[in-house]
Amino acid sequence: MRESRFAAYVDAARNGKNALWRIVLAIAFIAIVWFAAFLVLLYAGVAIILARKGYWPFGFDEVLEAFDYEALIAEPIGTVVFLLSIASLWIGVWLVLKLIHGRSIRDLFGIDRRLYWPDFARSTIVTLVVGVALGPIALLIDPTVVRGSISLSDWVAAVPLLLVALFLQTSAEEVAFRGYLQQVLAVRFATPIIWLALPAALFTLLHWQADATTAMNLAGLFVVLGVSLSMTWLLMASGNLAAAMGMHFGNNIGVVMLFSHQPELGAAALFTGRSILDPNWTVAQAVMFGLYGVLVVGVTQILLLHRASPVRLRSLP
């Protein structure tokens, strides 16, 4: 059943133009759109900070002179800028499907060309609850947890904007990696070594932390790879992108808004732990964090897919 649903999902791409050169051109175009959006949003973020501090009016040169990436990401607005830059993948994918492949972005949503929102909601809630419930295990591995720099009132005020930005960011990544890239590669190549491994490897390597210790970097990449494969499994089982979007959304709510180890995403978190870039992580701690991540992903996957689970995806027979 899983294979037949995924086959039907891939078939939606067969009505488009899928020459290999088109795929390469499309990937390059999506990357250019993302980079352009990133630059525009960086400018906007600095301009907002300047305006908030009372520097008004100001011009382009003043914004460039005031640009400080470290200062930007130290504020919640920097987190929103980062998330919205990734959300631009929506635009890139929509454009390449329309202009290069000659088909609709709705082909990426599911077998019936629409997102199944009950699966999105269930996947989001289950992922978030599992992450919070198993959180004490992470505290045993690294007890150096402190209250984040953002005040509770500011956090509450920022919640709506953060949720919107997180939804746009996570859904954009799913549309680009699990949706577009995986679907179009599966049309061209029958072997999972191509259509499964390449998107998963690319998604994982984009989370590379060059400044982290080797052990901690590998542990993080191992967990990201597990999450990537898990979201692919949800897509294959349901024939719809909604469950994968929900898992990604629930996960990122946890690691961006509630508890963060990421220095570039910690400004909006209620609690922060030791940065993943800290050189004092031991190999044993890195291994335990890797295993902890796999445990969280595994429990989430079982709850969403197992026939005996009371919170199984609604779309599954």
Order of alpha helices (4+ residues) and beta strands (2+ residues): alpha-alpha-alpha-alpha-alpha-alpha-alpha-alpha-beta-alpha-alpha-alpha-alpha-alpha-alpha-beta-beta-alpha
